[in-house]
């Protein structure tokens, strides 16, 4: 399955074939981190993200001249994600019973890796994947709150610092991801508030050929996900058996 390079943000890696009323919930009321360090900030962050009902995430990135965006709403049992890269786009919906995928013709083929014949079967409808199947589990793992801890870096290789803007202090974690045969070396910078819940505010990623910015907001809000009608869906088995 195609995996566009601009989606370095680990939480938003999309996989289809790989085996691999807004309710405001109380956000974990952990106080500011005492004796902040890489270890203590990450420990507080893991605790904070484990106690939220949802978050709104916007990723804006560029690779060369191509601008891309990812808009995600994550909840406890449901979520949505829309990926746009140039003229290509796809949208993923996850509910407790089904996951759905729809998109432009080029979005389904170039981003998701469907063949031209498979794209014609889907057309303007949504591909439906039943709960318990491998594709459903993959999408659910990426678009529900248990995935939030995966966006946090490891302690080893991450450095701590702080910054102050308009007299407001923030915690800053920085780490480098080494280049591979298919990806470039990147440097990531993740910021947290120094008071209140230790929940991510922004992440910036830079490489030789591009970069991106991720903004987190609406912590504690559950997404309102509406499934498409049965008449506007195509079952996953129609494409893959």
Secondary structure, DSSP 8 states (H G I E B T S, - for coil): ----TT---GGG---SS------B---------TT--HHHHHHHHHHHHTT-SEEEEEEEEEETTEEEEEEEEEESS-EEEEEEETTEEEEEEE-SSEEEEEE-HHIIIIIS---HHHHHHHTTSEEEEETTSHHHHHHHHHHBGGGGGGGS--STTEEEEEEEETTEEEEEEEEEE---SSS--EEEEEEEESSSS--EEEEEEE-SSEEEEEEEE-TTB--------GGGEEETHHHH-
